[in-house]
């Protein structure tokens, strides 16, 4: 979801909403980024499943090596 559905919805919303070109470009790059490392830190603070959060971050960062160039190349 983080690398497929969420960027698609965000990109559609960014095309509909009245943003400037620079703002739209920055928000598009943010939308296609993988899960934040902060989720691991927050899972540690709130005693949640740190291993799951770390696994999600690792997997999304690995997959982002493929999906980010695809999204940005398609939008170019």
Secondary structure, DSSP 4 states (H G I P E B T S, - for coil): -TTTHHHHHHHHHHHHS---HHHHHHHHHHHT----THHHHHHHHTT--HHHHHHHHHHHHHHHHHHHHHHHHHH-
